[in-house]
Each structure stands twice: as C-alpha cells, then as structure tokens.
Amino acid sequence: MKGAVVIAALIAFGLDRLTKIVIVHWVGLAAGDVVNIRSPYLVFRMVWNRGINFGFFGSYDGRWALVVLAVVISLILAAWVRNERGSLRPLAVGAIVGGAIGNAVDRIVYGAVVDFINMSCCGVENPSSFNIADVFIFLGVLALVLSSRTSSQPRKPAGL
C-alpha cells in the first residue's frame, strides 16, 4: 500500500498548496486582512504562524528545526505503514504526511505557516486560525486512532 500513502500525501499537499496560493496571492490576505464568508461560522482571517499549533512557541525562531522535524516524522510514519495491507492506516498516514510537508513548505517559502480559516459557533469565538494542511493532519491522526482501536481487539479463532 505504498501507493496509497503517496497518493493521499499528494492530494493533501496539493489541496493545501492550492488554497494557500489562492489566499495569499489572489485574495491578497497576506497583509492580515479579514474576509467574512459566513460570519461567524466561516471567516478567512490571516495569521502568519511562526510557532506550532495555535501559535505556541511563536517567539522561538525554530523555523528550520520544525521543517526538519516534519520531514523526519513523515519518513518515520511512511516507514511504519509501508507493508500495511487492507487498512485505513496508509491513507491516514498519507494525509498526515501531506499536511506536514505542506506546512513545512510554508516555513521554507514564507518563514511561517499560512493559517487563514477561522470558525466560530454558538456564541463561542475561536481566536485561532488554521489551514487545509491542519485539517488533513487532524483527520489523519483521528483515522489512526480509530483504526488502532478496531485492530487492537483480539480476534476469535475460527469455528468458535
């Protein structure tokens, strides 16, 4: 299932890059503007994230360390599922790898990750923005967790 990892990673990476190119270069949110799509449910609010999730460690200039970390973790995950057959894990890992590499490319090209999607609901205002790569990473991790729960249950011997 090596192909599944590569295909999922290319889809995640491609969609992430496409949305970021549109937002930064065509919509022009690079200056930190805000576009209300369907406020408060969907707002494009530009954030240049120099840290990790939710901007943690944003004052630490670890750009290249985070790029290397993304590549190393991606290689480890891909190696982990290289012989998986008939499971969701290769697709999940591909989604994580594509998202991680997408954010790493941002760090190389822009010096920070392009976060622009902001969603709030039900009287709770979300102060954080995220991107499509983050969505793929989240969904990939969720799929890994769910697949590990179902595959870790002991199998009953045939005939019982």
Secondary structure, DSSP 8 states (H G I E B T S, - for coil): -HHHHHHHHHHHHHHHHHHHHIIIIII-GGG--EEEEETTTEEEEEEEE-SSGGGTTTTS--HHHHHHHHHHHHHHHHHHTTT--SSSHHHHHHHHHHHHHHHHHHHHHHSSEEEEEE--BTTB-----B-HHHHHHHHHHHHHHHHHHHHSS----TT-
